[in-house]
Amino acid sequence: MTVIELRGKVALVTGSARRVGKAIALGLAQQGMHQVIHHGHSDQDAEEVAATVRALGVEAIVVKADLTQPADIENLFETVRQRFKRLDVLVNSASTFTPGDIIKVTLESWQETLAVNLTAPFLCSQHAARLMRETGSGGAIINILDVSALRPWKTHPAHSVSKAALLTLTEALAQNLGPDIRVNAIAPGPILRDEGNSPEQWEKMGKALPLGHTGDPSDVAQAVAFLASQSFITGTTLRVDGGDYLK
């Protein structure tokens, strides 16, 4: 299997100002990739990530875009084209995580979740594929799911449906964009504690996993770098979940 060199190439990670997206951007920067730091409303956080990226010896630009707006997405990729004239890796990481009873979920909330978690990755992938093919070098698209794509969460019906659909979109893109563009997905498990879990609950959750502990956003970043550098993997979903799915 040929390993693709990432150094000197360009990556765009949506939602890379915070949380998992930030870890992915920093992980790719450590591989020598120039970064497009995207955010929706985290200006200061995005600038701090960009500064950290530049300290690693690679270039970084910050672009603000509302992923529910197709025009903003188009402008995002036009900025990438003008600044770098290429794109080698797209990571669709930005996501909403809105809970709700399936009977009480409003149409507005449902549509917003699908707009960010499914339609935006679709549109970003379209733009990315065009830009990747302009340079003739192809590239990689990686979609960030979670285990709800494989087993829906009762408390997050819209989110679960959007992630399951994103898994199917991953496979459809892989079928259609080969042989020059590889498309894969990563389904993280418990890697980042949210406000809904106390430290004690988080520790208990980790102990219940086959591996006996929770993960870290860097685990996802390493998985992204792996998939981005592999020439013979497409249409697959890599679970980075400590065995959570097996429960």
Protein Blocks (a to p, Z undefined) as FASTA:
>chain_A
ZZddfehpacddehilgcjlmmmmmmmmmnopacddddfklmklmmmmmmmmmmnopacd
dddddfkbmklmmmmmmmmmmmnopafbdcdfbccddeddfklpcfklmmmmmmmmmmmm
mmmmmmmmmmmmmnonopaddddddfklmoccfklmmlmmmmmmmmmmmmmmmmmmpmkb
ccdddddddfbdcfkbcfklmmmmmmmpmnopacdfklmmmmmmmmmmpckbghiacdde
hommmZZ
